[in-house]
Amino acid sequence: MAAEVRVRYAPSPTGFQHIGNLRTALFNWLFARHERGKFIIRIEDTDRERSEEKYVTQILDDFRWLGIDWDEGPDVGGDYGPYRQSERLAIYQEHADRLRAEGKAYRCYCTPEELEARRQTAKKTGRPPEDTRCRELSAEGQRKLEAEGRPPSIRFRVGEDRKITFDDLVLGATTFDSRQIGDFVVLKSDGWPTYHFGVVVDDWLMKISHVIRAEGHLSNTPLHVMLMDALGFKRPEFAHLPSVLSADGKGKLSKRLGALSLVEYRKQGYLPEALMNFMALLGWSPGDNREIMIPDERIESIESVDQQSIVRNELVKSFDLKRVKKASARFDTQKLLWMNQKYLNNLYEADLGRLLRLASEALNEAGIDVSALELREIWRVVNLYHGSIKTLADFAEQARFFFVDDITYDPKAVEKILDAEGIGFLRQAYDALKTLDNWTNWEIEKVLTSITPEIGKVAQPIRVAITGTKVSKGIFDTLSLLGDKRSLKRIKDALEKFGKAED
Ligand code: GLU
C-alpha cells in the first residue's frame, strides 16, 4: 500500500500572509484532502527577532475564514509535535551532533563579520564564498580559536563535486551542481537551526511525503537533498509551484499590485469561496475550462446549498498535482472582482440568509449601525443592488445613503449637476413629488417624465440631492425605496443649501 500522503504548510510568522503564501497552503491542503491524507501546519519561528505570536494567530484565523482545516499543528498538537521549531531545539542539536560525529559536518569559528566580508567578495567575483576555512582545522587550531572566545556554529561538508538531481512533480528532473554550493551552516552558534536544517529534520520526523512549496525555494532544494542523503533520510516528493506575478506578467506581487494580506481582502468584502476559487486557479486548472466551481450535477436538497462547502468540495474533488502549470501565474484583480460578483449573485439565489448576514456585517464594518433595523429593510436594499455588486464593501459604500441621513455631498457632483438648470429641475421635481398620494415607482415615474422626457435632466439633480453623488441605481426605484419623507426632505435640504444663488 502506498504510504500515507502527509503534507505541510510551514510559515515563518514574521508578517501577514499574502496571497502567494496562501496559494501554497491551499495547494497543500487540496492535495491532502483529495488524497485523503493529512495536512499539517508547522510554525518556522527560528527568526527570533522577527517572529511574533500575533502572526501565528492570524495565520490560523486566515485559514479558518477561508475554510482550510488542519489535522496537526501548533494549536491542535498531533503525534509528531511539537509543531513550532522554537520548541524543537534539542532535536536539531541531536541531528547536528550525529552529522559531526560521522564527519559530515564540522565546527566553524568564523565570526558573522568575517563571513559577511567574504560574502561581499563572492558577490564581486561571482563564486561561492570561501566559507570552508574551518573545514580541516586540527584539534590544536580548534582549541586556539575557542580560546579566543569564538562560539562555533556547525557547518555541513558539501564534499566532492557532484551533480544533485531530483525529480520535481511540476518541473520534472532538476539538476544542480554542488560546486555552486559552499559548505553551509546547519546550526548557528546560539544553537538555533538554519532554515535548511529545520526543514529537513522536521520533514523527516513528521513523515512528510510531499514537499509542495513556491518555486522561490527551488534553489534551496539541492541543499536539502544533500542533507537528507547525509542523514540517511528518504527523500520526499518535491513539487515547486509557479510564481505568482502581477497582472501584466512583469513584476513580482507587491501590495500595490494586488498581494494584500487576507485580512485586507476580507475587509474589502470578498467571499472566502471566491478567494479560494481564485487562488486555486493561480497555477492550476481543473482541465475542463471551468472557472467558477459550481458543480453541474443537481443539488439534492435545499439544506445542502452551502455555497462555500460546494466550492471547497468541488476543488478537492478536481485537484491534481499533475495539472499544476510550469508557467508563472498572473494575479488579475479584475478577475477576482468578477469571480466575487459571480459568487455574490449566486448567493442571492442559493443562500439569501447568508448574503443578508454578510451585507449587515459589511455595513457595520463601514461604520453604519444597522442593529436597530429589521432584516427586511436590509433585504430590500440588497434586492435593489443585487447583480451589480462586486464586493460587499462596495455595497456598503454605494448603499450608505439608504441607512444614513447625514449624507456627504461630493463637491464635484454639486458643481456640475446642481447648476442653475439642475436646481430648476430639482425644484420642479420637488413640487411635483410633494403632491403624490402614492409613493410608488409607477407614480414617481409618471410625474418625473411629465417634467421632461429627457429623464436624465431631472434624475441627476435628484440623485445628487438624495445620495450626495452622481451614481445610484435607477432613480424611480431608489426614490420609492428611500420613501417619501426622507426623499422629500433631502431634496428640500439640497434646494436650501445649493439653490440660494438662483433665488
Ligand atoms: N518557512 C519557509 C517559508 O516561509 C517554508 C519553506 C518550505 O516550505 O520549505 O517560506
Residues whose N, C-alpha, C, O or C-beta is under 5 A from the ligand:
A	BS01	LIG	A10 P11 S12 E44 V199 R213
